[in-house]
Amino acid sequence: MSFEPDQEIERFVCRFLETHGAVLEKNSKEFEALLFESLSGLLKTPEHIYINRGFVPDTPDADPESRLTYSINYGSHLLEKMVNAACVQVPLLACQISKNIMPA
């Protein structure tokens, strides 16, 4: 059994986006995502984006052609936003069990 961190990230990203109603189309280098307005607002992205499996600079002086292309490497802004959003929605349960033991 092999563990590929990039595959784990990609699976998380795809599952996150699809759970929030995004439509994905994959190819060998990247995948294309159509997001609902609420999801694009949450991630602060346009509704139509490309997600690259490699490195895409997050800097403002990046190539204008790549403005709609986002990276999902560790530490990328988009991945951080997804992780934060996923952690906010984690359901928590509380349980308190008490048992009255009557002396015999």
N, C-alpha and C positions, 0 to 999 in steps of 0.2 A: 504494500500500500504506500503510495507516495503522497506527499503533502506539498502542494504548490500554493504559496501565499497569494500569488496573483489570481489564481483560480478562485480562491476563497473570497477575495475582495470582489471579484466580478460576480460571483454567485450572490453575495450580500447585496451589491448594488442592483442587480437585476431583480432580486426578490423584493427589495425595498421599493423600487420604482413600480413594479407590477402590482404590489400590494396597494400602492397609492393610485392605481388606475392608469399608469403610463403604458404606452404601446411601444414595444422595442423591435428593432430589426437589426440583426447582427450580421457582420461580415468578418473577414480575417483580421483586420487591423483595429476596427472600432465598431461601435454600434450607435444607431440612431434612435433617439427617444422623442416621442411626442408626449408632452406633459399637460395635465389639466392646469388651469390657471392657478388653482390653490396650491398645487405642488410646485409650480414654477415660482410662485410667490414665496413659498417656504424655503426653497433652495436659492432664491434670488438669481434665477436664470431665465432666459427666454423659454417659451413653450416648446420650441423645436431646437434640440441640441444634439451634438455628436459627442460621444464619450470614447476617448482614446485609451487603449490599454497601455500605451507607452507614456512618455513624458510630454506634457504640454505646459509651457510656462504660465504661471498664474499672474505674471506681472503685467501692468498696464501697457508697457512698451512692447508687448508680444505682437507677433504678426497679426494684422487686422483680419486676415482670412481665418485665423484660429479663434476668433472671439466666440464663436458658437461651439468650439471644441473644448471639452473639459477633460482633465486627467483624473484617473481614479487610483493614483499611487498613494502609498502611505504618506500622510501629511498634506495631501492636496485639499484645497478649500472645499471642493464639492463633496469629497468623502467625509470630511469633518462635519459638514452640515447634515449629511445623511445619518451619520452615527449619532450626532446630538439629537436629531429629530426622532430616531429610533429609540433612544434611551428615554426620552420624555414620555413616550407612549407605552412603556413597559407596564403591564398590569401588575399590581401588587395586591397580595392577599394577606389578611391578618387573621390569625386564629388564636383563640385562647381556650384552652381546655382546663376545666377544673373538675375535680372529682371530690365529692364529700364522702369521706370515709368515716363511718359511724363505728365507734368502738363496740365490740361485741359484748 
